[in-house]
Amino acid sequence: MSFRPPIKHCRACGTAVVYRVPDDGDTKERAVCPACDTIHYENPLIVVGTVPVLDERVLLCKRNIEPRWGKWTLPAGFMELGETTAQGAARETDEEAGAAYEMGELFSLINVVRVGQVHMFYRAQLLHDRFDPGHETIEARLFHEHEIPWDEIAFKTVRETLQWFFADRKAGRFGLHQLDIA
């Protein structure tokens, strides 16, 4: 199952690739360059973000981009090359919410197999309630649990992470949560 458009040309030399099982013992069909023998692997994208909290409230961002324009989400986005998952989550929180915070531990890891993504959220402690959202965010706002606009949450991974967060907070202990979404 392909999640992105197929690779058409070799990134190393520009020759049109062919899809076949490589001769190196691999068992999956890959894009292989017939000129320079480069094998092009396609891997999942990593989405990283935070669950930023101030007192009893969680910070959510209203999306100013597709998909799910106008829906609420935790500050998150695609991890970049050259950064750790925590650095990516921090960058996305800065870009989307303009929030000051202290990064906490990894809280949730969700495999979204059908779209070739892995979503990772870290807990974060907000330092104050002043935000400076970037262009991808219409509004950054704090919510008490009973105020969360559950019907307006952009993604299932965000909904699951928020539900785990509130359940853990009620239990008085936070764990690492994992889920596979087919």
PAMI-226910 format. One record per residue (C-alpha): residue in one letter; y, x, z. Coordinates in steps of 0.001 Angstrom, whole numbers, plus 524288, in hexadecimal, padded with zeros to 5 digits. Each point is the difference from the previous one (the first is absolute). Layout:
<nodes>
aYXZ/...
</nodes>
This chain:
<nodes>
m800008000080000/s80D14805C67FBF1/f80C357FDD68083A/r809D0806EC7F742/p8016C801BA7F162/p7F5D1809847FAE8/i803BE80E3A7FE44/k80253802887F187/h803E280E4E7FF4C/c7FC9780C5C80763/r80A67803CB809ED/a7FCAA80E5B7FDC5/c800B28010A7F11C/g803A37F29F7FA66/t7F3747FDA97F846/a7FABB7F20B7FF91/v7F58B7FEAA80A88/v7F2987F9D87FED9/y7F96C7F83A80AAD/r7F2938053780352/v7F7ED8052180B4C/p803FF80E5080192/d7F5EF80ACA7FE51/d802448052F80DCC/g7F6267F740806D7/d809807F4C58023D/t7FA397F25D7FF19/k80C287F8267FC4F/e806D27FE907F317/r80CE68077F80016/a80AF7803567F6A1/v7FBE280D3C7FA7C/c807DD808757F6B5/p7F79A804437F479/a8093780B8D7FD60/c801918068680D4F/d7F5217F914807CB/t8096E7FB4C80A9F/i7FA377F4AC8079C/h80A1D7F5FD8044E/y7FC6C7F93680CB9/e8065F7F327803B7/n801587FDF980E92/p805287F542808EB/l80E6B7FF2C80337/i803CD8016E80E44/v809C87F676805F5/v805F6804B580CD4/g809127F93980987/t8034B7FCD280DF3/v7FFBE7F501809E6/p80D8E80283805C7/v802297F9B280D46/l80BAD7FE5680917/d7FCDF7F9BE80D01/e7F8557F3B97FC73/r804807FF5C7F1D6/v7FA60805527F344/l80855804657F492/l7FD447F99E7F2E2/c80684802507F2E6/k802C77F5827F5E0/r7FC00805737F2B4/n80A21801E47F558/i7F5A3804647F621/e7F3F07FA847F990/p7F5677FD4A80303/r8030B7F5A080A0E/w80ED4800437FEDE/g806567F8E880B7A/k7F3EC800BF808A1/w7FF5E8073780D0B/t7F87B80C908021B/l7FEEA80B9C808ED/p8075580BE37FAD5/a7F6038069A7F72A/g7FDB4805847F28E/f7F870809D07F7EF/m7FD8D80D62805B4/e805D980B397F82B/l7F9E180D0F7FCA7/g8039380AB1809AD/e800877F75080C06/t7F6817FBFA80A9A/t7FD0C7F1B48025E/a808F58003180BF8/q80AEF806897F841/g7FE8A7F5C87F557/a800617F4F1809E0/a80C36805FF80600/r8068E8017D7F2AB/e7FCE97F1EB7FC5D/t805457FB1180D10/d80C7E807BC7FDB4/e8015B7FB4C7F1E4/e7FCD77F1B080237/a805BB7FD7080D77/g8094380B2980315/a7FA577FF9080DB5/a8005580A5380ABF/y7F2BC8010580690/e7F59F808A18060B/m7F344800657F85B/g7F3CA7FBE680741/e7F1A2800BE7FCE5/l7F87A7FA917F477/f7FD907F19E8029D/s7F95E7F9F37F41E/l7F892804717F3FD/i7FCDF7F5CD7F5BD/n7F888802917F36C/v8045C7F6C27F52C/v7F50F802E87F681/r803887F6567F534/v80D26806A07FD92/g7FBDA80DF8802F7/q80890801C380C0A/v7FED08046280E1C/h80A687FADA80981/m803008078B80C7F/f8099E7FB9280A81/y804FC807E680B9B/r806017FA7780C46/a80E49803C3801B5/q809877FE3D80B4C/l80D9E7FC2D7FB76/l80B3A806FD806DC/h80A077F52F7FDC7/d802507F3767F876/r8092A805317F573/f7FA46800ED7F24E/d804D8804B47F2D7/p7F64E7FAA07F604/g7FEBE806497F2A1/h8007A7F96A7F2B5/e7F1D37FB3B800D5/t8034A7F78A80BE1/i8084B7F3AA8006E/e800107FF9580ED1/a7F9E18076280B68/r7FE567F78D80C16/l7F93B7FFDC80D32/f7F6A27F4D38032F/h7F96F7FB6480C67/e7F1D57FC467FD7F/h802FE7F1637FFE8/e80ACE8024C7F5E1/i7F7A9807357F607/p800E97F8B47F2E6/w7F13A800387FE1B/d800897F7CE7F389/e809C0809A17FA43/i7F86580CA58029A/a7FEB2807907F343/f7F2858060D80151/k7F3137FD50806DF/t7FFC980E0680520/v80CF77FDAA806EA/r7FB557F3078059D/e7F3778063080531/t8076580B87805D8/l809CC7F70D806C7/q7F5137F76B80572/w7F8F880C078055F/f80CB08050E805C9/f803007F37780767/a7F1E17FE99804A4/d7FFCD80E1C804DB/r80D197FE66806C6/k7FADF7F3F580727/a7F3CD8079C803E6/g8086080B2D80518/r7F99780A827F79F/f80148804657F1F6/g7F4B8804827F798/l7FDD38044C7F213/h7FC8A7F49D7F726/q7F8AA800A57F316/l7FD197F5CA7F5A3/d7FA737FFBB7F248/i805957F5DA7F6B4/a7F7557FEB47F3FF/
</nodes>
